[in-house]
Every structure is written in C-alpha cells, then in structure tokens.
Amino acid sequence: MTLLLEEETKVPFSFDYAETAKAVIEEALRQEGFPYEVEVSLTLTGLDEIHEMNLDFRQIDRPTDVLSFPQIDYPAPGDFSELTDESDVFNPDSGECILGDIVLCIPKVIEQAKEYGHSNKREYAFLIAHSMLHLMGYDHMDDAERMDMEARQEKILHALHIDRDSKED
C-alpha cells in the first residue's frame, strides 16, 4: 500500500498521524476484502483550502471536515468484481490500484473531537475510515446507507482499538 501524504497545513497531533492513516486504510481494505494493493492520496489541509474545494466541487459555501474523491465506479458498494489487472485504475509503475484522494481538514478534526468529546486521533481515524468507505463505493444518501456506513466505520476503528474513549491526541 502506498500512502501519498501531503501536508498543506501544520499538523499539531502528538500521535503518529501517518502511521494511523496507514493502519486505518489497511484495516478498511482488509475488512472490505479489497483484492489489490492500493495507492491512496491523503491531503491534510486548513479551513480556507477545504472551504474553497467544497465550493468548487460540491457548490457548498462553507468548510467541511473531509472530502473524498473516488477513482473507481463500482457496480455496487464494496463490489470489486469488475476490477481486473487490465483496468485503467492501476498505476503502471507500481501495479497498485489508484483508489482515490482524501482531503482532510485538520482544524475541523480538532473542533469535532472537542465537540464529540473524544480524542483528535479518534476523529482523524474516523474521518479516514469514512472516506475509505466512500473510495470503495459506499455512500450515505439515505438512512439505510448511513447506518451501514456507520457500522462499518465503527468496526474498522474497533479493530484498531481506536474507540470513543481513546485519549491519545
């Protein structure tokens, strides 16, 4: 697995955020049974940058916590049956499947961790798990989809022992 990590803002976390991101990504892939090695881009950004992206890509004029940009259209969420080694979503140099891009707003991670009463690490890992599910075709447009995604997110975090009462920041 290749994680392309870009820091556009200062990241004030005391935990190893690169290793945490890798662990969450790998666990999400494992739980979903993704059949190939992957490349994922993760950009850590600030409020102004994500506000601009949210406006440009979603026509929503405010900052958000995370944006996901999947590179693959799946027949159904978590259905990887149409992916083959010949698909155009594979990096020709590494052979890895280019899953997509995650853009994460660090000030929103900190704000939401305080708001929800858990650690920065928990919120950071939660948002990456959430985005990874988007990169594998899941969405939350209705209550059933939302509940399914929430259960999958919690299962990923629980497997990594990153629970709501985790105190590591």
C-alpha positions in Angstrom: 0.0 0.0 0.0 1.3 3.4 -0.9 0.1 6.4 1.0 0.8 9.7 -0.7 0.6 12.2 2.2 0.7 15.9 1.6 0.6 18.4 4.4 -0.8 21.8 3.4 -1.1 23.0 7.0 0.6 22.5 10.3 -0.4 19.2 11.9 -0.3 19.6 15.7 -1.0 16.0 16.7 1.1 14.1 19.3 0.3 10.7 17.7 1.9 9.4 14.5 -0.7 10.5 12.1 1.0 9.0 9.0 1.1 5.5 10.7 -2.5 6.0 11.9 -3.7 6.8 8.4 -1.9 3.7 7.0 -3.4 1.5 9.7 -7.0 2.7 9.1 -6.6 2.4 5.3 -5.2 -1.1 5.6 -7.9 -2.2 8.0 -10.7 -0.8 5.9 -9.3 -2.6 2.8 -8.9 -5.8 4.8 -12.5 -5.7 6.2 -13.9 -4.9 2.8 -11.9 -7.7 1.1 -10.3 -5.3 -1.4 -8.4 -7.7 -3.7 -5.4 -5.5 -4.8 -2.6 -3.4 -3.4 -3.6 0.3 -3.4 -2.4 3.8 -3.7 -4.3 6.4 -1.7 -3.6 10.1 -1.6 -4.3 11.9 1.7 -4.0 15.7 1.8 -4.1 17.4 5.2 -5.4 21.0 4.8 -6.8 24.0 6.5 -10.2 25.7 6.7 -9.8 28.1 3.8 -8.5 25.4 1.4 -11.2 22.9 2.1 -13.8 25.7 2.0 -12.7 26.5 -1.5 -12.7 22.9 -2.6 -16.1 22.3 -1.1 -17.5 25.3 -3.0 -15.7 24.2 -6.2 -16.7 20.5 -6.2 -19.9 20.4 -4.2 -21.2 24.0 -4.5 -21.4 24.2 -0.7 -20.1 27.5 0.6 -18.5 26.5 3.9 -15.7 24.4 5.2 -16.2 20.7 5.7 -14.3 18.1 7.6 -13.4 15.7 4.8 -13.8 15.3 1.0 -13.4 12.0 -0.8 -12.6 11.7 -4.5 -13.1 8.0 -5.6 -11.3 7.0 -8.8 -13.5 3.9 -9.4 -17.2 3.4 -10.2 -18.4 0.2 -8.7 -21.4 -1.8 -9.7 -22.5 -1.7 -6.0 -20.8 -0.6 -2.8 -17.9 -3.0 -1.9 -18.4 -4.9 -5.2 -14.9 -5.2 -6.7 -15.9 -8.0 -9.2 -15.4 -5.8 -12.2 -11.9 -4.7 -11.3 -9.2 -6.6 -13.3 -5.5 -6.3 -13.6 -6.1 -4.6 -17.0 -8.4 -1.9 -15.6 -7.2 1.7 -16.2 -7.2 2.4 -12.5 -3.8 0.7 -11.9 -0.6 2.7 -11.6 1.6 1.3 -14.5 4.7 1.8 -12.4 3.7 0.2 -9.2 0.8 -2.0 -10.3 -1.2 -0.6 -7.4 -4.9 0.3 -7.8 -5.3 4.0 -7.5 -8.3 4.1 -5.1 -8.7 7.9 -4.9 -8.0 11.0 -2.9 -8.9 12.1 0.6 -8.7 15.7 1.7 -8.9 16.2 5.5 -9.3 19.5 7.3 -7.1 19.5 10.4 -8.9 22.4 12.2 -12.2 20.5 11.7 -10.7 17.3 13.2 -9.7 19.3 16.3 -13.0 21.1 16.5 -15.1 18.0 16.1 -13.0 15.9 18.5 -13.8 18.5 21.2 -17.5 18.7 20.2 -17.9 14.9 20.3 -15.8 14.5 23.5 -13.2 12.2 22.1 -9.5 12.4 21.0 -8.1 14.0 17.9 -6.8 10.6 17.0 -10.3 9.1 17.1 -11.8 11.9 15.0 -8.9 11.7 12.5 -9.1 7.9 12.2 -12.9 8.1 11.9 -12.8 10.6 9.0 -10.3 8.4 7.2 -12.4 5.3 7.7 -15.4 7.2 6.5 -13.6 8.4 3.3 -12.1 4.9 2.6 -15.7 3.6 2.5 -16.5 6.3 0.0 -13.5 5.3 -2.0 -14.9 1.8 -2.1 -18.3 2.8 -3.3 -20.3 3.4 -0.2 -22.5 6.5 0.4 -24.9 7.8 3.0 -27.7 9.3 0.9 -30.5 7.6 2.9 -30.9 6.2 6.4 -30.1 2.6 5.5 -26.9 3.6 3.7 -25.9 5.9 6.6 -26.5 3.2 9.2 -24.5 0.7 7.1 -21.6 3.1 6.8 -21.6 4.0 10.5 -21.5 0.3 11.4 -18.6 -0.3 9.1 -16.7 2.7 10.3 -17.1 1.6 13.9 -16.0 -1.9 13.1 -12.8 -0.6 11.4 -11.9 1.6 14.4 -12.8 -1.0 17.0 -10.4 -3.5 15.3 -7.6 -0.9 15.7 -8.6 -0.2 19.3 -9.4 3.4 18.4 -12.6 3.8 20.4 -14.6 6.8 21.6 -12.8 6.7 24.9 -9.3 6.7 23.4 -7.4 9.6 24.9 -4.4 9.8 22.6 -4.2 13.2 20.8 
